[in-house]
Amino acid sequence: MENLFDKRAAEKQNDPDTTNEGQTDTTPTEADSGYTAREVKGAVQELLRSGLLEAERKPNLYRTALTHRDAIAAILEPLDLLLRIDDVRGLAFLTVTEALFGDELEQWSHPLVRRQRLTLEQSLLVAILRQQYIAHEQEAGAGAGDAVVELEELLPQLQVYLGDSGSEMKEQKRLRSLLEALRGHGIVSEVDEREQKVKIRPLITHLANPESLQSLLHHFRTLAAGGGDECE
């Protein structure tokens, strides 16, 4: 014999208004939609750590920067940072937003970006390396990669502008010190000790105004022709 409780339970089970009471149709994907995808997090974290992603060195993260460009841009926007993509050379890198510059380009500051000025000698080497890189691209095509230069080729070019100290060991030490400093800026690779070569990285095409570099070279040529007078 069916009691009152069994009857009420049967009525509630058959009632369409109460059948789905307390249940939701939210799928795990929809529930997680408010979270940043793991691969996007990885790309953003690496960009904030090193400032750039190269397709050659970090292909997966670089691919993520391409496919999730809008999502990454949205994360960077409150930080006054911009994502730049050079798909020809396989390069993604950060820059500060132009709003920080104002009227004085040299007066900008950013709490997450440490400004590092190059010395005159470092800037000179950047100009020489950029010439080498552009010449390589003109011959092999833009984005060809593998722009490698021998130390023996760089040394006499530096000496044209900085003079020769008369000590090969001292000249080699100066060159290696400059290259090591530029490596910290992502401009060159570590020196291949076996081959005595260094690889020029594609970021060099975005680091400085080419006209400014040419002016710097002209300035050093003038100094060299005039007997190497010191400049401030």
N, C-alpha and C positions, 0 to 999 in steps of 0.2 A: 504494500500500500504506500503510495507516494505521499510524503509529508509536505508540510507547508514550505520548508526550506528548499526541498528538491524542486518544487513547483516554481518558486521565485527564481532559482538559479537557471532553470530552463527558459523562463520568460526573458531573463536578462541576456542569455546567450543568443537568443533569436532576435533580439532588438537591434536593428542596424545602427541606431543612434548611440548605442553603448558598446558595440562590439569592439571598436578601436579606441576606446577610452583609455587615456594614459599612454598610448603608443604614438611614436613619431615615425615618419618615413625618411628621416635624415640618414643618408648613406655616409660611410666613413670619409669618402672624398669630399662631400659637402661640409662635413663637420670640421675637416682640416683646412678648408679653403682660406681661413684667416691666417694661416701660417706661411712663412716664406719657405719655398722649396729648398731642399738641402743643397742642390747644385748651385742655386743662386747665392745662398749664404757663402758657399765656398769661394765663388768668384769675387764677391764683394770683399770678403775678408782678405783674399790675396791682393786685391787692388789696393786696399787700405794699408796692407803690410809693405808691399814693394812698389806700388804706384803703377804697375803695368803688367800686362799679360801678353806673352808672345806665343803665336801658334806653334812655332818650332819647339819651344821649351815646355809649354803647358797647353797642349792641344785641347784637352777636355775643358779646362777652365775658359780658354779663349772661345771655344765653340759655344759655351754657355753665355758668355758676354754678348755674342752675336744673336743668339736665339732669344735671349731674355733681356734685350737691351732696355726696353721700356721699364721693366720691373726693377732693374738695377738703377736706372736713372731716377726712379721714384724714391729709392732708398737713399741715394746720394744727394738729392735735391735739398733736404733740410740741413745738410752739412755744408752747403755752398760748394759742392764738388760736381764736376761734369765728367761724363764718360766719353772719351773720344775714340773712334774706331778708324784705323787705317787698314781696310781690308785688302788693299793691294800688297802691303808688306806684312800682313798678318800680325797686327799690333793693336792692342787695346790699352789705353792709358788714361790716367786721371789728370784733370786740370782744375784750377780753382775758377769759380764763376766770375765772369767779367764784372759783375756788380761790385765786387770787392775792390776793383782797381780805382774807381772814381776818376778823378782828373789826373792823378799822379800814379803812373804805372809802377814806379819804384817804391811806393809807400804802402803797398798792400800788406796785410798780415792775415794769417789764418791759424786758429788754435790747434789744428791737426796737421799742419804742414810746416815743416822746418825749412826756412829759406837757407840755401847754401850757395854762396857765390863762388865762382871759379876764379882762380888766380889768373894773371895774365898769361903765364906759361901754359896753364891748363887750357885756357881759352884758345891759345895758339894751336895747341895740339888738336883740339876739337875742330878747328878750322881746317887743318891739314887732313885729319881723318875724314871729315865730311867731303872734302874734295875727292879723296880716294873712293868713298862710298858712292858718290854721284857718278864718277867715272866708271865704276863697276856696273852700276845700273844702266848707264848709257850703252855699255857693251853687251851685257847679259840680259837686260830688260828689267823694268821696275819690279821690285819684289823678288828678284832672283835669289837673294840670300847668298850665303857663303862669301861675303865680302871679307877676304882675309888679306892682311898685309904683313910683310916680314919686318922684323925689327931693324934689320940692316937697311931696309928701304926708308924707314921712318927717321932713323938717326941723322943722316945727312940733311934731310929736309928741316929738321929742327935746328941744326947747326947753321943753316943759311940765315936764320932769323936771330938765333941766340948766340951764335959764335961758337968756336971750338976751344975748349979749355986746354986742349993738348993732352988730356988723359982719357984714353978710351974707356977705362974702367969707370971713371967719374961720369962720362957721358952716358954710358949704359945705365948706371945707377939713376941718373936724373930721368932718363926716358922711362925706366921701369917704375919709378916713383910716380911719375905723371900718369902712366897707364893704370896703375893700381888705384889712383884717386878717381880716374874716370870710370873705372869698373864699378865703383861704388854708386855711380850715377846711372848705371845701366847702359853706358855708351859702348863699352868694349867687353870682351870676354876675358877670362884669365889667360895669361900668356902661356902658350904651348911651349914648354921648355924643350921638348925634344925637337920640334920643328922650328922653334924660335919665331913663332908667328902669333898674331893676335887677330881675333875676329871682331869686325866692326858691326855693332848691332843697329837695327833699323831705327831705333829711337833717336838716333843722331840727326835724322832729317827733321825732327820736330822740336829740337832743343833750343835752337837759336835762329835768329833772322839771318838768312844767307848774306844779305847786304852788309849787316854788321860784321859778320865774319870776314868778308872780303875787305872791309875797311880796316879790320884788325891786321890782316895780312899785309895790306899796303903800309900800315903804320910801322910794322916791324921791318919791312923792307927798307923804309926810309931811315929807320934807326940804324939798320945794318950798314946802309950806304954811307951814313954820316958818322960812322965810327962807333956805333953802339952806345950812344948817350942814354943815360937812364931816364925813364919816364915814371911819372907818378901813377 
